[in-house]
Amino acid sequence: MSKTSAPPPVGSSADGGPGAPGLSHGLKQRHLSMIALGGVIGAGLFVGSGAGIAQAGPSIIIAYTLSGLLVMLVMRMLGELSAANPASGTFSVHAGRAIGPWAGFASGWIYWFLLCVVVGLEGIGAAKIMTGWLPGTPEWMWVAVFTAVFTAANLAAVRNFGEFEFWFAALKVAAIALFLGIGLLAITGVLPDTDAPGLANLTGEGGFLPNGAEGLVFGLLASVFAYGGLETVTIAAAESEHPVQGVARAVRTAMWRIAIFYVGSMAVVVTLVPWDDPQVTEQGPYVATLDHLGIPGAAQIMNVVIFVALLSAMNANIYAASRMSRSLVVRGQGPQALGRTRNGVPWMAVLVSSGFGFLCVLLSYWRPDDIFMWLLNMIGAIILVVWFFIAVSQLILRRRTEREAPEKLVVRMWLFPWLTYVALAGMVTVFVLMAREPETRTQLYYSGALTLTLCLVGYARQLRASRRTTADLSDV
């Protein structure tokens, strides 16, 4: 297909979309709505945000606001692309159409790699909680149990994935809403036996920027990577009853979800608890806040919520990895065996994706200091690379679609092309900041090396396919 051709029809099998052979439409609108709602609430918010607070102090609110604005722009761009052309390969399909097959190959496989490694990491996190509840049981056994359960759920039917995510997301949303409600009552002095803190924690202990600009930069980097997971809804939309409407609705609610769940949570935490309280990093900001307010059983309550968030991420990542790899196979960019489907499920892709994730877990025990650390470093900046592909693809495809099929622009990027340029500039800024910080520089280099390798492999495949096509035409 020429890079200047019109976008393929929605649902075309050529792009790995919902019309591709084998995929079902088992996800209902309620599944998609809750996946969109809970997709941005992960363990990174519940636990990982503590490290950002410890460095940035109260200015973590600014860090999450800035990274949240970037994420909203990325979500809007991805929504525009996916509503115009729903596909289970989502941004990989769009990159292939906009930039070239090599870009679709590289962005798709690097994202698959990220998802599989994260499956293992989320499994390890959930297993640590289980061994805390049941001391003496081996962590690897629990990871194996979780992997088996979600592999079976994803093998059975796509609606099973949808049901798991529906209830997981409902619990996460309810927990965040309850936390915010309690926090607001405490801040206003309405909560019994609690004095309103006023601005003491925001301006005391070193002020709003206790570690200066460097602390804010660290908080910004930590917050950017807490937003991973927003892509899943565009993957799931391809198997929903109404793909276009589902994506459009999810994108339009992204702004208030990010503002309430992330920025709102950080504001509540740093208003109620001193930013340098060691419990913020040791127990996590949510547990530290509830303990500070004297809420009984706070640690165990939040452990249950974090446990659910980890399991939700495992389930979603197995699903997304299997669909991404299958989409690549449909486009001739992966081993054909991964494309095998049964009852609307790419069963081989599910097995390989979950199996690779479990292999990463075993490597964390067998080779923790070399191979496993390489894996962790390689995934460090991948989500930013994916966002970069999304922005460049949207910049190219928006103009092409306006020219050839404007009726497909159900969702439109705001102030195009200026906000797309702003988003690209924001991503470049984050890359530069990562290169400046010793803690993130290694991750940037490893992720960059993996991306470059896949781009070169993809380009070599593209040249070989082009030569083969030319040779076939010359024989006619």
C-alpha angles and dihedrals in degrees: 000000000000118000088231097052123111118271113274117253117279108271094020114162088219092072099041090254129150091284092060113118115275105016119116133210096232099136115096125209092257089056092050093045093053093043087055092046097047099030093089094048107087141149088269089070096044097045114004095057089072092075090052092051091049090057104033099033115196089345086077083091089065091044093054091043093053095044089043091056089052091049092049090054091049091048091050092050092047090047091053092051095044096045089052092047116011111204135161087228089057112175092011090061091046092048091051092052095043105037105015141280091282090063092049090049095048098043093045098049095041089053091047089052091050093050094049094050091047090051086062094045093050089048091053090050093050091046092054089056091049093051088051089056094040108030117202096033115118118251094221090058092057092047088052091051093049092046092050093049095050093040089054091046092051092045095053100059140316090251088065089060088047093051093049091050093044093059095036091052092045091056093047093049091047091050093050092046091050092047092050091047093052090044094053091049089052094046092051092045094244095116109098117255091008128111119215107253096211112192096322096110093041097052103024130074095047098333132261092316102037095165097034125227093330091060091049091050091052090049090049092053091047092049096049093061093046089070097067116127102057090110094066095078092059090051092049093046090070089066097043129103094250109022099178096046091043094055092044092053093046093051094048092056095046095093099059092039092057093042094050103036102039111020092034093050094049091048091053093048098050092042094054103033130045106253092230095054103127090220090070091071099027098051101016127258096272096051091043091052095048091046090050089055091049096244105166117239092008095145095053093043092053092043088060091049092047089047090054091047091054093048090047090054091049092051094046094046094050088051095046094044092052093050094046093051092046091051090052090051092050088055092050094253102115143036110299093227090071090062096065112124135191125185090352094308126112090226098176092051090050092052095046094045095049091041092054089050091053090047088058088055092053090048089056086064100034101040108011097152102049122012096030092047090050089054092050092048093048093057094046098099102017096108090057090050089053091050089051091055089049093053095047091046092051091049091056101036096046092064092043094049093046088055100043110021112010092162088073093066095097089148118038130198111243118254093354126230098010098063090046088057089047090053092049090049089050092053092048088050091054091049089053092048090051090053090053096052117075091212093058102027093084091050091051092051095047093047090046092052092050092048093049091049093052091046091053092047090048092048092049089052090049092052091048092050090048092051090048091052091048091050091049091051092049090056092056 
